[in-house]
Structure formats: C-alpha cells, structure tokens
C-alpha cells in the first residue's frame, strides 16, 4: 500500500471527525496513520525513522496480520494477547 503511494490509512470504524482530519492531512501532503506501530512502519518506509529503533518480533507478527486484514480481535486471538 505505501509502496504504491498511499499517504494514509483509515479504519472503517473511524469517526467523521477522524476522517475529516485525515483528508485534510493528506490534502496538505502529510501522512495519516492512527496506530503508533503503523506510524513507525511509515517512518521506516519513507526513510524518516530513528535508525536506532527497530521492530520487535511480535510487532512484525502484528504488522503481517494487519496486512492480511485481520481485526484487532483476530490479532489478539492468534497471538494470544490479552
């Protein structure tokens, strides 16, 4: 998604206020991602990351499942996260 040029990502459950903020940010050529983990991924993909910081094994697993479209509940169940 990011390699294809996406500048943001919204969940289907986002509020109208969040959608409005996201559209404004992207229109201003900024990025929009709500999750801190997603923000770190975006920073690494765009070369703006703190190079001393890398993903943990569990964070990589979460990202892989997110890419497959898993819900938060499915993530928790698959990774045994409370």
C-alpha positions as CSV (number, residue, x, y, z in Angstrom):
1,X,0.0,0.0,0.0
2,X,2.7,2.5,1.0
3,X,5.0,1.5,-1.9
4,X,2.0,2.2,-4.2
5,X,1.9,5.8,-3.0
6,X,-0.7,5.8,-0.3
7,X,-0.4,8.7,2.1
8,X,-2.8,7.5,4.7
9,X,-4.8,4.7,6.1
10,X,-8.3,4.8,7.8
11,X,-10.2,2.1,9.7
12,X,-13.8,1.5,8.7
13,X,-14.8,2.4,12.2
14,X,-13.2,5.9,12.1
15,X,-15.4,8.8,13.3
16,X,-16.4,11.6,10.9
17,X,-14.0,13.9,12.8
18,X,-11.1,11.5,12.2
19,X,-12.0,11.1,8.5
20,X,-12.1,14.9,8.2
21,X,-8.7,15.3,9.9
22,X,-7.3,12.5,7.7
23,X,-8.5,14.1,4.5
24,X,-7.1,17.5,5.5
25,X,-3.7,16.0,6.4
26,X,-3.4,14.0,3.2
27,X,-4.5,17.1,1.1
28,X,-1.7,19.0,2.8
29,X,0.7,16.3,1.6
30,X,1.1,14.8,5.1
31,X,0.7,11.2,6.2
32,X,-2.2,9.9,8.2
33,X,-2.0,6.7,10.2
34,X,-3.6,6.3,13.7
35,X,-1.7,3.5,15.1
36,X,1.8,4.2,16.7
37,X,3.0,0.9,15.2
38,X,1.8,2.0,11.7
39,X,3.4,5.3,12.1
40,X,6.8,3.6,12.9
41,X,6.3,1.5,9.8
42,X,5.6,4.5,7.7
43,X,8.6,6.3,9.0
44,X,10.9,3.4,8.2
45,X,9.4,3.1,4.7
46,X,9.9,6.8,4.0
47,X,13.3,7.0,5.4
48,X,12.3,9.2,8.4
49,X,12.9,6.6,11.1
50,X,15.1,6.8,14.1
51,X,17.7,4.3,12.9
52,X,18.3,3.1,16.5
53,X,14.8,1.8,16.7
54,X,13.6,-1.5,15.1
55,X,10.6,-3.6,15.3
56,X,10.3,-6.4,17.8
57,X,9.4,-9.9,16.6
58,X,5.8,-9.5,18.0
59,X,5.4,-6.1,16.2
60,X,6.5,-7.8,12.9
61,X,3.9,-10.5,13.5
62,X,1.2,-7.9,14.2
63,X,2.1,-6.0,11.1
64,X,2.0,-9.1,9.0
65,X,-1.5,-10.0,10.2
66,X,-2.7,-6.4,9.7
67,X,-1.6,-6.6,6.1
68,X,-3.7,-9.7,5.8
69,X,-6.7,-7.7,7.0
70,X,-7.1,-9.3,10.4
71,X,-9.3,-7.5,13.0
72,X,-7.9,-6.5,16.4
73,X,-9.9,-9.4,17.9
74,X,-8.3,-11.8,15.5
75,X,-4.9,-10.4,16.1
76,X,-5.3,-10.9,19.9
77,X,-6.6,-14.5,19.4
78,X,-3.9,-15.5,17.0
79,X,-1.1,-14.0,19.1
80,X,-2.6,-14.8,22.5
81,X,-2.6,-11.2,23.5
82,X,-5.0,-10.0,26.2
